[in-house]
Amino acid sequence: MLLLPFGAAGAAAPLAGEQRLALERWLAAQAAGAPGQVTVRVDAPAALPPCPALQPFLPAGTRAWGRVTVGVRCPGERPWTRFLAARVTVEGAYLVAARPLPAGQALVAEDLAQRSGDLTALPASVLTDAGQAAGAVAVTAIAAGAPLRAELVRRPPAVQQGQLVRLQAGGAGFLVSTQARALVTAPAGATLQVKTLDGRLLSGIAGADGTVTLP
C-alpha cells in the first residue's frame, strides 16, 4: 500500500506538493491498462488533520475513471479518513461513423473514422478498435460523426448454439483438434463454452470460420 509521508505535528496542514503528486501517481496506477494516455488531477483541500503516513484508497465500487472521489486514511491511535475530489482523464482514440449509416447496414472500413478525445467523457460502451466493429451490422440508424457504441452494432454469429464445431488447440509446432458442440451462439472473437463429445466443458474463442480455439 502506498504511504504518503505527512508529518506528525499537532495542527492541521495542507497537502504538500509531493504528497499530492504521489497521490496522483497512485490514481494513475489504478487506471493502468486504460486505452489511452492517463492524466490525473487531485483537488487538494486547504488542510488535513496531522498524520505520519496517509494511505490512499478508492471507495468500494469506484474506479479511477472521470470525476472520482479518492479516500485518504490515517491509521494509528487517532485514525481518521477524508475524501478528496479528483479527475482522471484518458485521452485516446475511438470510432465514429464516417457517414450516415442506415439500420441494417453491414459496416465496412469506409464507414468508420477515428477521433481522439477524453474517453471518460464518452459512454463506457464506445468502441476504441476497428476490430470491435469488423463485420458488424448497424442495429439502428447512426448519424455521421456519432461515436460508435457496442449497443448500436451487432456482429453476426460465427457459431450457433447446438452447432458441432472444430475445437482446436495449438502450441509451438503443433495443432490438435476435435469436435465439440457449442452451448451458446457467439460472434467471432467472443468467448463461449463448448461440450466435447466425451462430455467435458471447455471455454474457447469463436473464430470467423466457425472454429473454436482454446486459449
The 8 nearest C-alpha neighbors of each residue, nearest first, counted from 0:
[[1, 2, 54, 55, 56, 25, 3, 53],
 [2, 0, 54, 3, 55, 25, 53, 22],
 [1, 3, 54, 53, 52, 4, 0, 55],
 [2, 4, 53, 52, 18, 5, 1, 54],
 [5, 3, 52, 51, 6, 2, 53, 18],
 [4, 6, 51, 52, 50, 3, 53, 7],
 [5, 7, 51, 8, 50, 4, 49, 52],
 [8, 6, 51, 50, 49, 9, 5, 10],
 [7, 9, 10, 6, 49, 50, 11, 12],
 [8, 10, 49, 7, 11, 48, 50, 6],
 [11, 9, 8, 49, 12, 48, 7, 47],
 [10, 12, 48, 47, 49, 46, 9, 13],
 [11, 13, 46, 47, 10, 48, 49, 14],
 [14, 12, 46, 45, 15, 47, 44, 11],
 [13, 15, 43, 18, 19, 46, 12, 16],
 [16, 14, 18, 17, 13, 19, 5, 12],
 [15, 17, 19, 18, 20, 14, 21, 13],
 [16, 18, 20, 19, 15, 21, 14, 22],
 [19, 17, 21, 15, 20, 16, 3, 22],
 [18, 20, 22, 16, 21, 17, 23, 15],
 [19, 21, 17, 23, 18, 22, 16, 24],
 [22, 20, 24, 18, 19, 23, 17, 25],
 [21, 23, 19, 25, 20, 24, 18, 26],
 [22, 24, 20, 26, 25, 21, 39, 19],
 [25, 23, 27, 21, 22, 26, 20, 28],
 [24, 26, 22, 28, 23, 27, 21, 29],
 [27, 25, 29, 23, 28, 24, 22, 63],
 [28, 26, 24, 30, 29, 25, 23, 39],
 [27, 29, 31, 25, 30, 26, 24, 23],
 [30, 28, 26, 27, 31, 63, 25, 62],
 [31, 29, 27, 28, 63, 33, 32, 26],
 [32, 30, 28, 29, 33, 27, 37, 34],
 [31, 33, 30, 34, 35, 29, 28, 37],
 [32, 34, 31, 35, 30, 89, 37, 36],
 [35, 33, 91, 32, 36, 89, 127, 92],
 [34, 36, 91, 90, 89, 33, 37, 92],
 [35, 37, 90, 89, 91, 38, 34, 33],
 [36, 38, 89, 88, 35, 27, 90, 39],
 [39, 37, 88, 87, 89, 36, 27, 40],
 [40, 38, 87, 23, 86, 88, 27, 41],
 [39, 41, 86, 85, 23, 42, 87, 38],
 [42, 40, 85, 43, 84, 23, 86, 39],
 [43, 41, 84, 85, 40, 44, 83, 86],
 [42, 44, 41, 14, 45, 83, 19, 84],
 [45, 43, 46, 42, 13, 14, 47, 83],
 [44, 46, 13, 43, 47, 14, 12, 11],
 [47, 45, 13, 12, 44, 11, 14, 48],
 [46, 48, 11, 12, 13, 49, 14, 44],
 [47, 49, 11, 50, 12, 10, 46, 9],
 [50, 48, 11, 7, 8, 9, 10, 47],
 [49, 51, 7, 52, 5, 6, 73, 53],
 [52, 50, 6, 7, 5, 4, 53, 49],
 [53, 51, 4, 3, 2, 50, 5, 73],
 [52, 54, 3, 73, 2, 72, 71, 55],
 [53, 55, 72, 2, 71, 1, 73, 3],
 [56, 54, 71, 70, 72, 53, 1, 69],
 [57, 55, 70, 69, 71, 58, 54, 72],
 [56, 58, 69, 70, 61, 59, 62, 68],
 [59, 57, 61, 60, 56, 70, 69, 68],
 [60, 58, 61, 57, 62, 56, 70, 69],
 [59, 61, 58, 62, 57, 63, 67, 68],
 [62, 60, 59, 58, 57, 63, 67, 68],
 [61, 63, 64, 60, 57, 67, 29, 30],
 [62, 64, 30, 29, 87, 26, 67, 61],
 [63, 65, 87, 62, 119, 66, 67, 88],
 [66, 64, 87, 119, 86, 88, 67, 63],
 [67, 65, 86, 85, 87, 64, 68, 84],
 [66, 68, 85, 86, 65, 84, 69, 63],
 [67, 69, 84, 83, 85, 82, 70, 66],
 [70, 68, 57, 83, 82, 56, 84, 67],
 [69, 71, 82, 56, 55, 81, 57, 83],
 [72, 70, 55, 54, 81, 80, 53, 82],
 [71, 73, 80, 54, 53, 79, 55, 74],
 [72, 74, 78, 53, 79, 50, 80, 54],
 [75, 73, 78, 72, 79, 76, 77, 53],
 [74, 76, 78, 77, 73, 50, 79, 51],
 [75, 77, 78, 74, 73, 79, 50, 51],
 [76, 78, 75, 79, 74, 73, 50, 49],
 [79, 77, 74, 73, 75, 76, 80, 72],
 [78, 80, 73, 72, 77, 81, 74, 48],
 [81, 79, 72, 71, 73, 70, 82, 78],
 [80, 82, 71, 70, 72, 83, 79, 47],
 [81, 83, 70, 69, 71, 68, 84, 80],
 [84, 82, 69, 68, 70, 85, 42, 81],
 [83, 85, 68, 42, 67, 41, 69, 82],
 [86, 84, 41, 67, 40, 42, 68, 66],
 [85, 87, 66, 40, 65, 39, 67, 88],
 [88, 86, 39, 65, 64, 38, 63, 66],
 [89, 87, 38, 37, 65, 117, 119, 39],
 [90, 88, 37, 36, 117, 35, 118, 119],
 [91, 89, 117, 36, 35, 116, 118, 88],
 [90, 92, 35, 115, 116, 89, 34, 118],
 [91, 93, 115, 114, 127, 113, 116, 94],
 [92, 94, 127, 114, 113, 126, 115, 91],
 [93, 95, 113, 147, 112, 126, 127, 146],
 [96, 94, 146, 147, 145, 144, 112, 111],
 [95, 97, 143, 144, 111, 98, 145, 110],
 [96, 98, 111, 110, 112, 143, 144, 95],
 [99, 97, 143, 96, 110, 100, 142, 144],
 [98, 100, 143, 142, 141, 101, 96, 97],
 [99, 101, 141, 140, 98, 142, 102, 104],
 [102, 100, 140, 104, 103, 141, 99, 139],
 [101, 103, 139, 140, 137, 138, 104, 100],
 [102, 104, 137, 136, 138, 101, 105, 139],
 [105, 103, 136, 137, 102, 101, 106, 100],
 [106, 104, 136, 135, 103, 134, 137, 107],
 [105, 107, 135, 136, 110, 134, 104, 108],
 [106, 108, 109, 110, 105, 134, 133, 111],
 [107, 109, 110, 111, 106, 133, 129, 112],
 [108, 110, 111, 107, 97, 112, 106, 98],
 [111, 109, 97, 108, 107, 96, 106, 98],
 [112, 110, 97, 96, 109, 108, 95, 94],
 [113, 111, 97, 95, 94, 96, 114, 110],
 [112, 114, 94, 93, 95, 92, 111, 115],
 [115, 113, 93, 92, 94, 112, 116, 95],
 [116, 114, 92, 91, 93, 90, 113, 117],
 [117, 115, 90, 91, 118, 92, 114, 93],
 [116, 118, 90, 89, 119, 120, 88, 91],
 [117, 119, 121, 120, 89, 116, 90, 91],
 [118, 120, 65, 117, 121, 64, 89, 88],
 [121, 119, 118, 117, 122, 65, 116, 88],
 [120, 122, 118, 119, 123, 125, 117, 124],
 [123, 121, 124, 125, 120, 119, 148, 118],
 [122, 124, 125, 121, 119, 118, 148, 120],
 [125, 123, 148, 122, 149, 126, 150, 121],
 [126, 124, 148, 123, 122, 147, 149, 127],
 [127, 125, 148, 94, 147, 93, 128, 124],
 [126, 128, 93, 94, 92, 125, 129, 131],
 [129, 127, 130, 131, 126, 93, 94, 132],
 [128, 130, 131, 132, 133, 127, 94, 126],
 [129, 131, 133, 128, 132, 134, 127, 126],
 [130, 132, 129, 128, 133, 126, 127, 135],
 [133, 131, 135, 130, 129, 134, 106, 152],
 [134, 132, 130, 135, 131, 129, 106, 107],
 [133, 135, 154, 106, 132, 105, 136, 107],
 [134, 136, 154, 153, 132, 133, 106, 105],
 [135, 137, 105, 153, 152, 104, 103, 106],
 [138, 136, 152, 102, 103, 139, 104, 151],
 [137, 139, 102, 152, 151, 103, 136, 153],
 [140, 138, 102, 137, 141, 151, 101, 103],
 [139, 141, 101, 102, 100, 142, 137, 138],
 [142, 140, 100, 99, 139, 101, 143, 145],
 [143, 141, 99, 145, 144, 100, 140, 96],
 [144, 142, 98, 99, 96, 97, 145, 141],
 [143, 145, 96, 95, 97, 142, 146, 98],
 [146, 144, 95, 142, 143, 96, 147, 141],
 [147, 145, 95, 94, 148, 144, 125, 96],
 [146, 148, 95, 94, 125, 126, 145, 96],
 [149, 147, 125, 124, 151, 150, 126, 146],
 [148, 150, 124, 151, 152, 125, 126, 147],
 [149, 151, 148, 152, 153, 124, 138, 147],
 [152, 150, 148, 149, 138, 137, 139, 147],
 [153, 151, 137, 138, 136, 150, 149, 135],
 [154, 152, 136, 135, 155, 138, 137, 151],
 [153, 155, 135, 186, 134, 136, 156, 152],
 [156, 154, 186, 153, 157, 135, 134, 136],
 [157, 155, 186, 185, 158, 184, 154, 159],
 [156, 158, 186, 209, 187, 207, 185, 155],
 [159, 157, 185, 209, 156, 184, 186, 160],
 [158, 160, 184, 162, 161, 183, 156, 185],
 [161, 159, 183, 184, 182, 181, 162, 158],
 [160, 162, 181, 180, 182, 159, 163, 183],
 [163, 161, 159, 181, 160, 180, 164, 158],
 [162, 164, 180, 179, 181, 161, 178, 165],
 [165, 163, 179, 210, 178, 180, 162, 166],
 [164, 166, 178, 210, 177, 211, 167, 179],
 [167, 165, 211, 177, 176, 178, 212, 179],
 [166, 168, 176, 212, 175, 213, 165, 211],
 [169, 167, 213, 175, 212, 174, 176, 166],
 [170, 168, 174, 173, 175, 167, 171, 172],
 [169, 171, 173, 172, 174, 168, 175, 214],
 [170, 172, 173, 169, 174, 168, 175, 214],
 [173, 171, 170, 174, 169, 175, 168, 167],
 [172, 174, 170, 169, 171, 175, 168, 176],
 [175, 173, 169, 168, 170, 176, 167, 172],
 [176, 174, 168, 167, 169, 173, 177, 166],
 [175, 177, 167, 166, 168, 165, 174, 178],
 [178, 176, 166, 165, 167, 179, 175, 195],
 [177, 179, 165, 166, 164, 195, 163, 196],
 [180, 178, 195, 194, 164, 163, 196, 193],
 [179, 181, 163, 194, 193, 162, 161, 164],
 [182, 180, 193, 161, 160, 162, 183, 192],
 [181, 183, 160, 193, 192, 161, 180, 194],
 [184, 182, 160, 181, 185, 159, 191, 192],
 [183, 185, 159, 160, 158, 156, 186, 182],
 [184, 186, 156, 158, 189, 157, 183, 159],
 [187, 185, 156, 157, 189, 155, 154, 188],
 [188, 186, 207, 206, 205, 157, 189, 185],
 [187, 189, 205, 204, 206, 186, 190, 207],
 [190, 188, 204, 187, 205, 186, 185, 191],
 [191, 189, 204, 203, 205, 202, 188, 192],
 [192, 190, 202, 203, 204, 189, 183, 193],
 [191, 193, 202, 201, 182, 181, 203, 200],
 [192, 194, 181, 182, 180, 201, 200, 179],
 [195, 193, 200, 180, 179, 199, 198, 201],
 [194, 196, 179, 198, 199, 197, 180, 178],
 [195, 197, 198, 179, 194, 178, 199, 180],
 [196, 198, 195, 199, 194, 179, 200, 178],
 [197, 199, 195, 196, 194, 200, 179, 193],
 [200, 198, 195, 194, 197, 201, 196, 193],
 [201, 199, 194, 193, 198, 195, 192, 202],
 [200, 202, 193, 192, 194, 199, 203, 195],
 [203, 201, 192, 191, 193, 213, 190, 200],
 [202, 204, 213, 212, 190, 211, 191, 214],
 [203, 205, 190, 212, 211, 189, 188, 191],
 [204, 206, 211, 187, 188, 189, 210, 190],
 [207, 205, 187, 210, 209, 208, 211, 188],
 [206, 208, 187, 209, 157, 205, 210, 188],
 [209, 207, 206, 210, 157, 187, 205, 158],
 [210, 208, 157, 206, 158, 207, 205, 164],
 [209, 211, 165, 206, 208, 164, 205, 166],
 [210, 212, 205, 166, 204, 203, 206, 165],
 [213, 211, 167, 203, 204, 168, 166, 214],
 [212, 214, 203, 168, 167, 204, 202, 211],
 [213, 203, 212, 204, 168, 202, 169, 211]]
